[in-house]
Amino acid sequence: METNLNNNDIHSKILSELNPITIVAGSGPCGIYYDGSYIWVANDGGFGDISKINPITNTIIATITINGVPLDVCYDGSYIWVTNWGSNNIFKINPTTNNIEAIIKVGIKPREICYDGSYIWVTNWGSNTISKINPNTNSIEATINVGKGPWGICYDGSYIWIANLSSNNVSKVDPITNSVIATVDIGTYPNSICFDSKYIWVTNNDSISKIDSTINNVIATIDIGNNPIDIYYNSNFIWVASWDSNTVSKIDPITNNIIETINVGRNPRSICSDGKYIWVTNYSSDTISKILM
């Protein structure tokens, strides 16, 4: 039977779709990742654990104890990988059984993690290095010196990019030679980094830098304020979580303009997308915000 909606019903429906859905998470949710079926969240509070969330029912369906300080998550097509800041290692998790398959020692205070299609890459904040890991053998194939306090990391299809928090620059690494081939000076305290299929984007203390990856130069700086702490690209837009304002900003990467600001929970920390929704961890609220894109 067809249902007829009046203007008020339609307006209410639009508002309900635009307003973020709030989902209860673990203690201190940080890194977040979508594996094609489930949302995975690293919770660094309490004893430290990983939440596996069904994105349809918005419920936690499994909790995996790490006994440390898990901070970031990625997926290599077969396994979930988690950095453990507290124990200087990373965890390899089977997403089907939810079992920990391997624990791999890396550098001091591993922070963020990414996958380039062949290798797992980890920033080691306390060692000023990144680790290159073979996901098949669970062995470290290279340890590369970068800037001071390496934090965020991403892959642009050819190179690995690292935001060095304490040296105010970005390192560009050749994953074949395992060497730094360029260093780009950036704003103060760069932390998160992403690639939008053309440009590299970096969050700084109160701004965002846009880097042309072909000439290795900053070509635009966007003042955003409020301590932007994570940056993510999806569906033709840049999304930024601002810790101090409890908001997520949606940015047009062509015009560099902020086109929408969305209120979320307290101290939003990390962002991912499932193709339809943006997911944001709210560290101090112990929640996740689910936003219709």
C-alpha positions in Angstrom: 0.0 0.0 0.0 1.4 3.4 -0.9 1.8 5.9 1.9 1.1 9.5 1.3 3.3 12.1 3.2 2.3 15.7 3.7 4.9 18.5 3.8 5.3 18.3 7.5 6.0 14.5 7.3 8.5 15.0 4.6 10.3 17.8 6.5 10.4 15.6 9.6 11.8 12.7 7.6 14.5 14.9 6.1 15.6 16.2 9.5 15.8 12.7 10.9 18.0 11.7 8.1 20.3 14.7 8.4 20.7 14.7 12.2 23.4 12.3 13.4 22.4 9.0 15.0 24.2 8.5 18.3 25.5 5.0 19.0 26.9 3.8 22.4 30.5 2.8 22.0 33.3 1.5 24.3 35.3 3.6 26.6 37.4 6.3 24.9 36.7 5.4 21.2 39.5 6.5 18.9 40.3 5.0 15.5 37.4 3.7 13.3 37.3 1.7 10.1 34.8 0.1 7.8 35.7 -3.3 6.3 32.9 -3.6 3.8 30.6 -5.3 6.3 31.3 -4.0 9.8 32.5 -0.9 11.6 35.6 -1.5 13.8 36.4 0.9 16.7 39.6 1.0 18.8 38.7 2.0 22.4 41.7 3.2 24.4 39.8 3.6 27.7 39.2 0.9 30.4 41.3 -2.2 29.6 41.5 -1.3 26.0 39.3 -3.2 23.5 38.0 -3.3 19.9 34.2 -2.9 19.1 32.7 -4.7 16.1 29.5 -2.9 15.1 26.7 -3.9 12.8 26.1 -0.8 10.7 22.5 -1.8 9.9 21.4 -2.4 13.5 23.9 0.2 15.0 24.8 -2.3 17.7 28.0 -3.7 19.0 28.1 -7.4 18.1 31.5 -8.3 19.5 34.1 -6.9 21.8 37.8 -8.0 21.5 40.0 -7.3 24.5 43.5 -5.9 23.7 44.7 -5.2 27.2 46.6 -2.1 26.2 45.9 1.3 24.5 44.5 0.5 21.0 44.4 3.7 18.9 44.0 3.1 15.2 42.5 0.5 12.9 42.8 -0.6 9.3 41.8 -3.5 7.1 43.8 -5.3 4.4 41.0 -7.2 2.8 41.4 -10.2 5.0 42.4 -9.0 8.5 41.8 -6.2 10.9 45.0 -4.5 12.1 45.2 -2.4 15.3 47.9 -0.3 16.8 48.6 -0.7 20.5 50.2 2.4 21.9 50.6 1.0 25.3 52.6 -2.1 24.4 54.6 -1.1 21.3 52.9 -3.7 19.1 50.1 -4.2 16.6 47.4 -6.8 16.6 46.2 -8.8 13.6 42.5 -9.9 14.1 40.5 -12.4 12.1 37.2 -10.5 11.4 35.2 -13.7 11.0 36.2 -15.4 14.2 37.1 -12.2 16.1 40.3 -13.9 17.3 43.7 -12.3 17.6 45.9 -14.1 15.0 49.2 -12.4 15.6 50.9 -9.8 17.8 53.8 -8.0 16.1 56.4 -5.9 17.9 57.0 -2.5 16.2 58.5 0.8 17.3 57.8 2.9 20.4 54.2 4.1 20.8 52.7 3.1 17.5 50.1 5.6 16.5 48.3 5.2 13.1 48.2 2.5 10.5 47.4 2.1 6.8 47.5 -0.5 4.1 48.9 0.1 0.6 47.6 -3.0 -1.1 50.7 -5.0 -0.3 52.1 -3.9 3.1 50.9 -2.6 6.5 52.5 0.7 7.5 52.6 2.0 11.1 53.8 5.3 12.5 56.0 4.9 15.7 55.6 8.2 17.5 58.2 7.5 20.1 60.8 6.1 17.7 60.5 8.8 14.9 60.1 5.8 12.5 57.6 4.0 10.5 57.3 0.2 10.2 56.6 -1.7 7.0 55.0 -5.1 7.7 54.4 -8.0 5.4 50.8 -9.1 6.3 51.4 -12.6 5.0 54.5 -13.4 7.2 53.7 -10.9 10.0 57.3 -9.7 9.8 58.8 -6.2 9.7 60.4 -5.8 6.3 61.7 -2.2 6.9 62.0 0.5 9.6 62.3 3.9 8.1 63.4 7.1 9.9 61.1 10.0 9.2 60.4 13.3 11.1 59.9 13.8 14.8 56.7 12.4 16.3 55.2 10.7 13.3 51.4 10.6 13.7 49.1 10.3 10.7 49.8 8.2 7.7 48.2 7.6 4.3 48.8 6.1 0.9 48.2 7.9 -2.4 48.5 5.0 -4.7 52.2 5.5 -5.2 53.7 6.9 -2.0 53.3 6.8 1.7 52.8 10.1 3.4 53.4 10.8 7.1 52.4 13.8 9.2 55.2 14.5 11.7 53.6 16.2 14.7 56.8 17.4 16.5 58.8 18.5 13.5 56.0 20.4 11.7 56.4 18.7 8.4 55.3 15.8 6.2 57.5 13.0 4.9 56.9 11.4 1.5 58.2 7.8 1.4 58.9 5.6 -1.6 57.5 2.2 -0.6 59.8 0.4 -3.0 63.1 1.9 -1.9 61.9 2.4 1.7 63.3 5.9 1.7 62.1 9.5 2.3 62.2 11.2 -1.1 60.6 14.6 0.0 59.9 16.6 3.1 57.2 19.3 3.0 57.1 22.0 5.7 53.6 22.4 7.1 51.7 24.2 9.8 52.1 23.7 13.6 51.5 20.2 15.0 50.4 18.3 11.9 48.6 15.1 13.0 46.1 13.6 10.6 46.6 13.1 6.8 44.5 11.8 3.9 44.5 11.7 0.1 41.6 12.7 -2.1 42.7 11.1 -5.4 44.6 14.3 -6.3 45.8 16.2 -3.2 47.2 15.4 0.2 45.3 17.0 3.1 46.8 17.6 6.6 45.3 18.8 9.8 47.4 21.3 11.8 46.9 23.1 15.1 44.1 25.4 13.8 44.1 24.9 10.0 44.2 22.4 7.2 46.9 22.2 4.6 46.4 21.1 1.0 49.5 19.7 -0.7 50.1 19.1 -4.4 51.7 15.7 -4.3 53.4 16.2 -7.7 55.4 19.2 -6.7 55.4 18.5 -2.9 54.3 22.0 -2.0 51.4 23.4 0.1 49.1 25.1 -2.3 46.3 26.2 0.1 45.7 26.7 3.8 42.2 26.7 5.2 41.6 28.2 8.7 39.3 26.1 10.6 40.2 26.5 14.3 39.0 24.4 17.1 41.8 21.9 17.0 41.1 19.8 13.9 42.3 16.3 14.8 41.2 13.9 12.0 40.7 14.3 8.3 39.0 11.9 5.8 38.0 11.9 2.2 34.9 10.3 0.9 32.2 11.0 -1.7 33.9 14.0 -3.2 34.3 15.9 0.1 36.9 16.3 2.8 35.6 15.7 6.3 37.3 17.1 9.4 36.7 16.3 13.1 37.4 19.3 15.4 38.2 18.2 18.9 37.4 21.5 20.7 34.1 22.5 19.0 32.5 19.0 19.0 31.8 19.3 15.2 32.6 17.7 11.9 33.2 20.0 8.9 32.4 19.1 5.3 34.8 20.8 2.9 34.7 21.1 -0.9 38.2 20.1 -2.1 37.8 22.2 -5.3 36.8 25.5 -3.8 38.4 24.8 -0.3 35.3 26.1 1.3 33.6 24.7 4.4 30.0 24.0 3.2 28.6 22.4 6.3 29.3 22.0 10.0 27.6 19.2 11.9 27.4 18.9 15.7 28.5 15.5 17.1 29.5 14.3 20.5 32.2 15.5 22.8 35.7 15.6 21.4 35.3 13.8 18.0 38.4 11.8 17.3 38.3 9.8 14.1 36.2 9.4 10.9 35.3 6.7 8.4 32.6 6.0 5.9 30.5 3.0 4.8 29.6 4.6 1.5 26.3 6.0 2.8 27.1 7.3 6.2 30.0 9.1 7.8 30.9 7.5 11.2 32.6 9.6 13.9 34.1 8.5 17.2 33.4 10.9 20.1 36.2 10.3 22.6 34.8 12.0 25.7 31.2 10.9 25.1 31.9 7.2 24.6 29.7 7.4 21.5 29.8 7.3 17.8 27.9 9.7 15.5 26.4 8.3 12.3 25.8 11.0 9.7 24.0 10.7 6.4 26.3 11.9 3.7 
